[in-house]
Amino acid sequence: MKVALTTNLTKMDAWPVTEEVIRRLHDLGVEVWMNEQYHEEFGFLEGLRFLGDQERMIASCDALLAVGGDGTIMRAAKAAAAAGKPILGINAGRLGFVAGLERDELDRLQDFTQGHFTVERRMMLQVSLRHQKRRVKYDALNDMVVSRGSMSRILDINVSLNDNNVCSYRADGMIVATPTGSTAYSLSAGGPVLEPTLQCIVLTPVCPHSLMTRSVVFGPHSRLSMTAESSYQEEIFLTIDGEVSLQIENGQTIEIQRAKKYAELINLKHKNFYEVVNDKLAERRSYV
């Protein structure tokens, strides 16, 4: 077996967890590759291989492993999806909703190398708009968020389904989430918890100032378009998976639909999704 490994060394525990993962995989006879950028930190490990081309490295491996928090794993999952490869996330952050293993569960890597796992296909969103005179497209595994700037000025947000107007909000922002992202920002804003393997799109307003305050769930073939306007020329931002942030124009149209690619998450524990949610939310409460 040949795997690609990526990590986020800004996480406090990522370095020792990554080293242990590499050593365990080597002991199990797995060939491990990393991006050349990690050579200084891990080049002392015998047998570890490096390649400067991240895309080619992932495409040539059987799977991608990512060590870090949810943000790290989601970025890696989208890279793996582009190459049609599955991903195993190893949590070195706090909650780790999309992680397949915790740092104290690395013994299960043996099950991974022996093929004792399932793969969950997770729907992603494709978000497109015109930005700086060109059309740009982004994939979102969790969500896309339209929000106001630093001033406390409300936005007027209009949403259309398949070119027909369906709802309007006055709100601080709007979240458009996948089922995977239903347990992230959408949940904090009052949205529903959705089984992550479902095929649907959930729309959740942020602090709505209207009678229409509930989330709306759309089918997988829905083509949504959204505009956000501020009467005070307030700054408006579009954020993708908490990673990409763009300032958009007043009244600019954003188009959202299901992406053609799927993220494939490796599941080694065969644990019920709702057990995971309860466990993670209990962890979240312990941080407060």
Beta strands, then each sheet from edge to edge (+ up, - down):
strand 1: 2-7
strand 2: 31-35
strand 3: 49-51
strand 4: 63-68
strand 5: 87-91
strand 6: 118-131
strand 7: 134-140
strand 8: 143-148
strand 9: 155-161
strand 10: 164-171
strand 11: 173-177
strand 12: 201-206
strand 13: 216-218
strand 14: 224-229
strand 15: 236-240
strand 16: 244-248
strand 17: 253-267
sheet 1: 3+ 2+ 1+ 4+ 5+
sheet 2: 7+ 6- 17+ 14- 9+ 10-
sheet 3: 13+ 12- 11+ 8- 15+ 16-
end
